[in-house]
Amino acid sequence: MNGQVLPAVVAVLLGAVFAVLLFVPFVAVQYRREGRLTLRQLLLWGAFLVYGLALWTYTLLPLPDPDAIRCAAPQLRPFQFVDDILDDPVGSLSALRHNPAVMQVALNVLLFVPLGFFLRLIWRRGVLVSTLVGFGLSLAIETTQVTGVWGIYPCGYRLFDVDDLLANTAGALLGGALSLAVRPLLARRDARPVADAPRPVTIWRRLLGMLCDALAVALTGGAAGIAVNAWQLYVAGVPAAQLDPAAPNVAATAVPFVLLAAVVLVTGGTVGDHAVLVRWEGGVGPALAARALRYLAGIGGWQLLGMLTSPLDALFAVASIVALVIATERGGLPGVVSRMRPVDARAGARV
């Protein structure tokens, strides 16, 4: 695969993996930090995640074969790039555009411009912080290169260039300066209701909670299946060719069902409910019975049907979404079965 394409592919794939792993904690943090999660926030954080991974992959990948490594002596003379630029024609815009040294400097600057925007949009940091963070991040990258990934290789396989450090820092400074244009937008957003103010339980909010529940099931089940296989391999000493395929499958279905049921019965809400700050009120009979009914009419029922056959769990998911849209209090199937209603966890208890 082309050496320029591989880092981009790795960044996107790793970004997708980290997005799945971090989605539920991210939702929980955003609801406690800003009181909600919008599509703009999702896209912004997703872009930042891919950008951060792209910085890593483009500066360190592809990793060379240790037997074929060629040591690169560091370039420690500041502004050496000026002489490099003058070594090629510079008499016209066309010549500058085809000058490799110019393109190298320009790309190193542009690579860190987005950093200033992300620091402004996500953490509300200005030009000084952008410059310092850009310098520190670039220094970490260059040091990783010159040390052969901190001793993994006998020497630096990529050039440590002090001019790259200067260009990256300049890019972060430029990005921080350009991000001043978005300050009016941030001021309008800051004027909105505070994060701890109760908000309506909307369809989007409930769907987000349901998605968090589904991810919790998938990740918990995957971890349980891996743990069972690891136990067979490293504790029981079973050869890889003789692993029992049924054991991890049973664990991957039973463990999430039991764990998530315990969360609902003990705390009154699913993982998704807690992430999006939803509390359930009312209910038929004792609280424990109402919680059990709500679990079985929601993520618990979806898991049970998935143990039987896939078409049933898919139909249940569709029915759950339709019921959520129809229900006036956004309780969906769990609300209908348990006679409970979802409210904002920051609101006072309803009598």
N, C-alpha and C positions, 0 to 999 in steps of 0.2 A: 504493500500500500504506500502511496505517496507520503513522504515525510512531512509535508505540509498539511495533508488531509487528516492523518492519524491523530494529531493533538486535538483537532476540532471534534472528531468523532468521539474520542475519549472524554472530552469535556462535556459533550451533550449526554453521552451515556451515563457518566458518573453523576451529572446533574440530575438526571431522571431518577437514579437510584437514591441519591441523597434527598431528593424532593419527597419521595415516598417514605423514606425512613423518618424524616423530620417533619412531615406534614402535620401530624396530630399535635406535637409540642408547639409547632409554629402557630397553629390556629389558637391554641390555648393562650400563648403569649400575646398574640395580637388582640384577642378579646379582653385581656386584662390590661394591656397597654393602651389601646385605643377604643375599646368597647365594641369593636366590630371587625369584620374582615371584608374588604371589597375586592372586586376583580382587579382594580388598579394595583392594590397592594400585593395580590398574588403574582401579577405579572412583574411588578417591580422586584420583589424578592426572588422570583424565579430567574429573572435576568441577572440579578446580582450573583446568584449561586453559579450560574453558567459562566459568568464573567470571571469570578474568582477561580473556578476550576480551569478556565481557559488560560489565565495567567500562569498557573502551575504547569499545565501540559505544554504550552508553547515554549516555556523557558527551560523545561527539563526533559521533555520527550522529543524523539524516541530515545530510550536508554541504549547506549552502545553495547556491543559485545565486548566483555572484559579483555578478551584475547586480541581484539582489533583496535583497542583504544589508542588514541593519539593525544598526548598531553598538550594542552594549550597554555602558553605562557601568558600571564596577566598583562593587560595594557593599563599602566598606571599614570600615563601622562595626560593631564586634563586638556581638553580641547584639541586632541590629536585629530578629531574628526574634521577640523578646518583644513588641515594639510591634506587629509584624505579626499576631501571635496575638491580641492584645487588640483589634485593629481589628474582629474578628468576635466573635460570641457565644461565651462560654466557661463559661456557667453550669451546664452539665450534661455528662455523658459523651457524650450524643448530639450536643451542640453541638461538643464537642471533636473528635468523630469526623468531623464534616463541616466542620471548620475547615481551610481549605487550607494555612495556614501551619503548623499542627500536623502535617498529613500530610506536608508538605514536609520538615520537620525529622526526623520519624520515619523516612521513607524514606531520607534521607541517612545516618542512624545505622545502619539495618538493612542498607544496601548494603555497609557495611564490617565488619559483625559476622562474616561467614564468613571474612574474612581472618585473624582471630585463631585460628580453628580450624585453618585450613590451615597456618599457621605452626607451630602446636603439633604437629599430626599428621604433617606431612611433615618439618619441619626442627627440631622439638623446641624451639622458641623460646617464651619466656614473654610476660608482660604488657608489660614495658618495650619489648621488640623489636616486639611487635605495635603498640603505640602509635606508636613512632617510624616504623615502616614505613608505617602508615596515614597518618600526617601527611605523610611524604615523597611517597607515592603521590597523595594528595589534592592536595598542592601542585603536583605535576607536572601533574595533570589541569586544575586551575584556571589554572595558568600557560599551558598549551596553549590553553585557551579564551580567555583575555584577550589573548593575542598573535595571535589569528586563525590558530591552528595554526602557530605559529612563522613568521609572515610570509606564509603562503599567501594569507590574506585581508588586506585593508587594515586591519581592526580586529577586535576580538573580536565574534563573532556569537552568543556565549552569555555569560550574566552571570557574571562573576567575583564570587563572594560569599564574604567571609571567614567568614560563618556556616556555609556549606557545608563549609569547611575544618575548622571546629570540630566540626561534627556528624559528619563522616567520621572524624576522629581519635577522637571519643568512641565511635563504633561499633567501631573497631579495638580500642580499650581494653576495651570491653565484651566483645567476642569473645575477646580474650586472657584476660580474667577468667573467662568461662564455660568456656573450654577447660581450666581447671584440673580440671574434672570427669573428663576423659579421662586424666589422669596415671596412675591405677592401671592402665589398660589398656596404656599405653605401657610401664610398668615390667614388666608380665608379658611383653610382646613382647621387651623388651631382655634378659630372662633366658633367651631361647631361644639355640640354638647360634650361634656367631659366624659372620660372613659367609664367612670363608675356610675353614671346616670343610667337608670333602667331604659331599655329599648324594647320595641315590640318584637315578639317572636314571629319572624317572617318565614315564608316558604324557603327562601335561600338559607336562612339560619338553620332550619330543621334539616334541610338536605345536606348542609355542611356537617352537621352532627352525625347524620346517617352515614356519610362518607367516612368520617373519622372512625365510626364503629366498624365499618367494613374493613378499613385498613388495620384496625386493632386486631380483628379476627385473623386477617391474612398474615400479619407480622408475627402474632403470637403463635399461630399454627405453624408457620415456617420455622420459627425458633424451636418449637417443641419437636418437630420432625428432625431437625438437624441435631438436637440434643440426644434424641433416641439413637440415631445412627452413630453419633460420636460415642455413646455409651457402648453400643455393640462392638465398635471397632477398637476402642482404646481401653475399655474396662473389661468387657466380656471376652475380648480377644477373638471375635468372630472374623474370619477372612472376608475381604470385600466382596468376593464372588458369592459368599454364602449369607449375606445380610438378609434379614427377614423384611421384605418390602411392606408387609402389613403393619408392622409395629409403628413406623413413623407416620403412616397414614392415620392410624387410630389416634395417635398422640396429636396429630395436626388438627383433628376434628374435635376430640374430647376436651383437650386442655383449654382452647379458647372458650368453648361453651361453658365449662365449669368456672373458669376465672372471671369471665364477663358477667356470668350470673351472680357470682359472689359480689362483684362490684355493685351491681344494681340492688341486690338485696341488702347490702350493708350501707351503702351511701345514698340510695334512692335514685340514682341516675346512671346512665351508661357512660362509657369513656367519652363518647361524642357529646353527650349532654353537658358533662363537666367542661369539655373543651370550649363549647360555645356559650357557657354560662346559662344553661336552661335548668330550671327546677320544675318538678311535677307536683301538682296539688290535687286534693280531692281523692276520689277513688272509692271503689266498692269494697266493703268488708274491712278487715284488718289491713294495716299499711303493708305488712309483709306479703299478704296475698295479692294486693293490688300491684305491688312491685313485680311479683312473679308473673302475673297476667300481662303486665306491660312488657316485660322482657320477652315472653313467649310470643306476643303479638308483634314484636319488633325484631331486633337483631337476633334474639334467641330462636324465634321461629324460622328465620331465614337460614340459620345454621342447621337446625334440625331437618328442614326440607332438603338442604344441600347434602346431608348425609344419605338421603334416600335416592334422589335422582336430580340431575342438574336442571331439567326443564321446570320442575316445581319451584326451585328457589328463584329462578328467573321470573316466573309468573308472580311469585310472592313479592319480589322487588318492584315489579311494575304496579301491582295492586297497592303496595305501600305508598308509592309516589302519587298515584291517582287519589287515594284516600287523603293524603296530605294536602293536595290541592283543593279537594272538595271541603274538608273539615274547616269550620269557621274559626276554631281556636287553634288550628294547626297541630292538633294532637294525632292525626292520622289513625292508622289501625290500632296502635297502642292506646291512644286516647279513647277510641270507641270501645275496645274490649275492657279496659281497666276503669273506665269512667273518670280518668284523670285528665288534667289540662296542663300544658306547658306554659310556664311564665319565666320572665327574666329572673335569674338567681339573685340579682342585686335589688330586686323589688321586695317590699315588705310582704309578709305572708298574708294571703287573702283569707278572710273569714268566711 
